[in-house]
Amino acid sequence: MAQPPDLAGRTVVVTGTTSGLGLALSRVLAGAGARVLMTVRDTERGAAAVERVRAGIDGEGSAETVLLDLADLASVRAAAADIRARTGDRVDVLINNAAVSLGPPARTRDGFELQIGTNHLGPAALTWLLMPALRAAGSFGRPARVVTTSSLGHRTGGLDLTDLHWQRRRYSTTRAYGASKLANLLFAAELDRRLRRAGDPVLSVAAHPGLTASELLNNALARGRTWRARLLVLPDRYLSQPVADGIAAQLLAATGPVRGGDYLGPTGPFEIRGPAGPARRSATAKDPALARELWQRTATATGVVPDPELTVRG
C-alpha cells in the first residue's frame, strides 16, 4: 500500500471508524502526522478504536472521537457543530466512509429508508454543514478535499427520485444499496461542478474499495440475515482483498495527486482489487440532470442549506 505524504498540521475527519476501512484509514492518516477526528456511533467502541490508532502513532499525529449517527439528522448537526468548534473552523479533508448495506427493511430516526438515509442523506448534510471549515482550510494555499465513498454496487440499481424511501415499490435491499451508492457518485459530481462554478478552494473526489474484507457485510448480517447477505459471505471471504489494500483508493483521493471530479478504485480485473487508479462510472452516474435533481431533493429532505448554494445550468 502506498504511504501518504507528511500530513503534519492537517485535520482529517473520517466517518465510520470503529472497524474496517475507517479504522484502517485513521491509522494510516494519524501515522502520517494528521489530526484525525474519528466519528463513531458507540462511545465504548469508539474509545477502543482510538486507542488502537494512538498505539501506532510515532510522530505528530493524533486521534480523537466525535459522536455521530448518520441515520439521525440531529446527530449530524451536532457533530458538525462539534467538529467546527474543535478545529477552529478548519478541516482539510472529509472522508465520507461510513455505510450500511444489505440488511432487512429499516428506517432512520427521520423516517428515511435506512440505506439512502445513512449512505447518502446523512453524509450530504454533514458535507454541507462542514463546508465553511473546508473552505477556510483550502484558503491557506492548498485545496481541502471531500472524499465520497461509493461502491461497485452503484451499478446494481437505478435511482427513483419520486420514491427514494421505497414507499410505493416492493423493497429490494440490493437495489436500495445500489441506489444509495449511485447517489454518492451523483452527489460527488454535482458537488464538484458547484465548487468549480463558485471558485471554492475545495476538491470533490469519489472512490470505491472494490471487494475488501471490511465489516460492512458482517454488520448487515448482524442487523438481520437476509438471503442476499448470506449469499455474499463466500465471495466476500475468498475474493476480497485485505483492508490494508482496500483503503488505497480512498487514501489516494484524500492525499494524492487528484483533480476535482475524479473517481478512483482498484485497477485490477473488474475493479475488484489491485492498485488504485481511475474507476468507471455507470452511464446513470454521469447524468448531470439527475445529479442536479438529487441535490435539490436532498436539500428538501434534510432541511440543510446546500453549500455551495448556487444554480448550475447546462
C-alpha positions in Angstrom: 0.0 0.0 0.0 1.3 3.4 -0.9 2.0 5.7 2.0 0.6 9.2 2.2 2.8 12.3 2.3 3.6 14.1 5.6 0.3 15.3 6.9 1.5 17.2 10.0 -0.7 20.2 10.7 -3.6 18.9 8.7 -7.0 17.9 10.1 -8.9 14.9 8.7 -12.4 13.8 9.5 -13.2 10.2 8.8 -16.7 8.7 9.3 -17.4 5.1 10.4 -14.1 4.4 12.2 -14.7 1.6 14.8 -13.7 -1.1 12.3 -12.9 -1.9 8.7 -11.9 0.8 6.2 -12.5 3.7 8.5 -10.3 2.3 11.3 -7.5 1.5 8.8 -7.7 4.9 7.2 -7.5 6.6 10.6 -4.4 4.6 11.5 -2.5 5.5 8.3 -3.5 9.2 8.4 -2.7 9.7 12.0 0.6 7.8 11.4 1.4 10.3 8.7 1.0 13.2 11.1 -2.6 14.2 10.7 -5.0 15.1 13.5 -7.8 12.6 12.8 -11.3 13.1 14.0 -12.9 9.7 14.1 -16.7 9.6 14.0 -18.3 6.9 16.0 -21.9 5.9 17.0 -20.9 4.0 20.1 -18.6 5.7 22.7 -17.2 2.5 24.1 -16.3 1.0 20.7 -15.0 4.5 19.7 -12.7 4.7 22.7 -11.3 1.2 21.8 -10.7 2.3 18.2 -9.0 5.5 19.2 -6.6 3.6 21.5 -5.7 1.2 18.6 -4.9 4.2 16.4 -2.9 6.0 19.0 -0.9 2.9 19.7 0.5 3.1 16.1 1.4 6.8 16.1 5.1 7.6 16.1 5.2 11.3 15.4 2.9 14.4 15.4 -0.3 12.7 14.6 -3.3 12.4 16.9 -6.7 10.8 17.1 -10.0 11.7 18.9 -13.6 10.6 18.6 -16.7 12.6 17.5 -20.1 11.2 18.3 -22.1 10.9 15.0 -25.0 8.8 13.9 -25.6 9.4 10.2 -29.1 7.9 10.5 -30.1 10.8 12.7 -30.0 14.4 11.3 -30.0 15.9 14.8 -26.8 14.0 15.4 -25.3 15.1 12.1 -26.0 18.8 13.0 -24.5 18.3 16.5 -21.4 16.5 15.2 -20.8 19.2 12.5 -21.0 21.9 15.2 -18.7 20.0 17.5 -16.1 19.5 14.7 -16.2 23.1 13.7 -15.7 24.2 17.3 -12.9 21.8 18.0 -10.9 22.6 14.8 -11.4 26.4 14.9 -13.4 26.0 11.7 -10.6 24.4 9.7 -10.9 20.9 8.2 -8.5 19.9 5.5 -10.1 16.5 4.4 -13.5 15.0 5.0 -13.7 11.3 4.1 -17.4 10.1 4.0 -16.6 6.5 4.6 -19.4 5.1 6.8 -22.1 3.0 5.3 -24.7 0.2 5.9 -25.7 -2.5 3.4 -28.0 -5.3 2.6 -29.9 -5.6 5.9 -33.7 -6.0 6.2 -36.0 -3.0 5.7 -35.5 -0.3 8.3 -35.9 3.4 8.8 -33.7 6.2 10.1 -34.7 8.3 13.0 -36.1 10.8 10.5 -38.1 8.2 8.6 -35.8 7.7 5.6 -35.1 4.3 4.2 -32.0 3.2 6.1 -29.5 2.8 3.3 -30.3 6.0 1.4 -30.5 7.9 4.7 -27.2 6.6 6.2 -25.2 6.3 3.0 -26.3 9.5 1.2 -28.6 11.9 3.0 -26.6 12.0 6.3 -23.2 12.4 4.6 -24.5 15.0 2.2 -25.9 17.0 5.2 -22.5 16.6 7.0 -20.6 17.8 3.9 -22.7 20.9 3.5 -22.5 21.7 7.2 -18.7 21.4 7.2 -18.2 23.3 4.0 -17.3 26.6 5.8 -14.5 24.7 7.6 -13.3 23.0 4.4 -13.4 26.3 2.5 -11.4 28.0 5.2 -8.7 25.3 5.2 -8.5 25.5 1.4 -7.9 29.2 1.6 -4.5 28.5 3.2 -3.0 27.7 -0.2 -3.9 24.1 -0.9 -7.4 22.8 -1.7 -9.3 21.0 1.0 -11.0 17.7 -0.1 -14.2 15.9 0.3 -13.9 12.2 -0.4 -17.2 10.4 -1.1 -17.0 6.6 -0.9 -19.1 4.8 -3.4 -19.1 1.1 -4.5 -19.2 -1.3 -7.4 -22.7 -1.8 -6.2 -23.7 1.6 -7.7 -24.3 -0.4 -10.9 -26.9 -2.7 -9.4 -29.9 -0.3 -9.5 -31.3 3.0 -10.6 -32.4 5.9 -8.6 -36.1 6.6 -8.4 -36.2 10.2 -7.0 -40.0 10.0 -6.7 -39.7 7.1 -4.3 -36.4 7.3 -2.5 -37.7 5.6 0.6 -39.5 2.7 -1.1 -43.0 3.6 0.0 -44.6 2.6 -3.4 -42.3 -0.1 -4.6 -41.6 -3.6 -3.3 -38.4 -3.3 -1.2 -35.2 -4.7 -2.5 -32.2 -4.5 -0.1 -29.8 -4.9 -3.0 -31.3 -2.3 -5.2 -31.7 0.1 -2.3 -28.0 -0.3 -1.5 -27.1 0.2 -5.2 -29.3 3.4 -5.3 -27.5 4.8 -2.2 -24.1 4.2 -3.8 -25.3 5.7 -7.1 -26.5 8.7 -5.1 -22.9 9.0 -3.7 -21.4 9.3 -7.1 -24.1 11.7 -8.4 -23.6 13.9 -5.3 -19.8 13.9 -5.6 -20.0 15.0 -9.2 -22.6 17.7 -8.6 -20.6 19.0 -5.6 -17.5 19.2 -7.9 -19.5 21.2 -10.5 -20.8 23.7 -8.0 -17.4 24.1 -6.2 -15.8 24.9 -9.5 -18.5 27.3 -10.5 -18.2 29.1 -7.1 -14.4 29.2 -7.3 -14.1 27.5 -3.9 -10.7 26.0 -2.9 -12.2 22.5 -2.2 -11.9 19.4 -4.3 -14.7 16.8 -4.5 -13.4 13.3 -5.3 -15.0 9.9 -5.2 -13.5 6.5 -4.5 -14.5 2.9 -4.0 -12.7 0.0 -2.3 -13.5 -2.8 -4.8 -14.1 -6.1 -2.8 -12.5 -5.6 0.5 -12.8 -7.7 3.7 -14.3 -4.8 5.7 -17.0 -5.2 8.4 -19.8 -4.0 6.1 -21.3 -7.4 5.3 -20.9 -8.6 8.9 -22.8 -5.6 10.1 -25.5 -6.3 7.6 -25.8 -9.9 8.9 -25.9 -8.6 12.5 -29.0 -6.4 11.6 -30.8 -9.4 10.0 -29.7 -12.4 8.0 -31.2 -11.6 4.6 -30.6 -14.3 2.0 -28.7 -11.8 -0.2 -26.3 -11.0 2.6 -25.8 -14.7 3.3 -25.2 -15.4 -0.4 -22.3 -12.9 -0.4 -20.4 -14.5 2.5 -18.3 -16.9 0.5 -17.4 -14.4 -2.4 -16.6 -11.8 0.3 -14.3 -14.3 2.1 -12.4 -15.7 -0.9 -12.3 -12.8 -3.4 -11.8 -9.8 -1.1 -8.5 -8.0 -0.7 -7.2 -7.1 2.8 -8.4 -3.9 4.4 -4.8 -2.5 4.2 -5.1 -2.8 0.4 -8.7 -1.8 0.2 -8.2 1.7 1.5 -5.7 2.6 -1.3 -8.3 4.4 -3.5 -9.7 6.4 -0.6 -6.2 7.3 0.6 -5.2 8.4 -2.9 -8.3 10.5 -3.1 -7.6 12.1 0.3 -3.9 12.8 -0.1 -2.6 12.0 -3.6 -2.4 13.9 -6.9 -6.0 14.2 -8.0 -8.4 16.6 -9.7 -11.9 17.6 -8.6 -14.4 15.2 -10.1 -12.1 12.2 -10.2 -13.4 8.7 -9.3 -10.8 6.2 -8.1 -10.8 2.5 -7.3 -8.8 -0.7 -7.8 -7.5 -1.1 -11.3 -7.4 -4.9 -11.4 -9.9 -7.1 -13.3 -13.5 -5.9 -12.8 -12.1 -3.3 -10.3 -12.3 -5.9 -7.6 -8.7 -5.5 -6.3 -5.4 -4.0 -7.4 -3.5 -0.7 -7.3 -5.6 2.4 -7.0 -6.4 4.4 -10.2 -9.2 5.7 -12.3 -12.5 3.9 -11.9 -15.5 3.6 -14.2 -18.9 5.1 -13.6 -22.2 3.7 -14.9 -24.0 5.8 -17.5 -26.6 6.8 -14.9 -23.8 8.0 -12.6 -22.7 10.5 -15.3 -26.2 12.1 -15.7 -25.9 15.8 -14.7 -29.7 16.4 -14.8 -30.3 13.5 -12.3 -27.5 14.8 -10.1 -29.0 18.3 -10.0 -32.4 17.0 -9.1 -30.9 14.7 -6.4 -29.1 17.7 -5.0 -32.3 19.7 -4.6 -34.3 16.7 -3.2 -31.5 16.1 -0.7 -31.7 19.7 0.5 -35.5 19.4 0.9 -35.3 16.0 2.7 -32.5 17.1 5.1 -33.5 20.7 5.7 -29.9 21.7 5.3 -29.0 24.6 3.1 -26.7 23.3 0.3 -23.2 24.7 0.2 -22.2 26.0 -2.3 -25.7 27.3 -2.8 -26.0 28.4 -6.4 -27.8 27.3 -9.5 -25.8 25.2 -12.0 -27.1 25.2 -15.6 -26.2 23.0 -18.6 
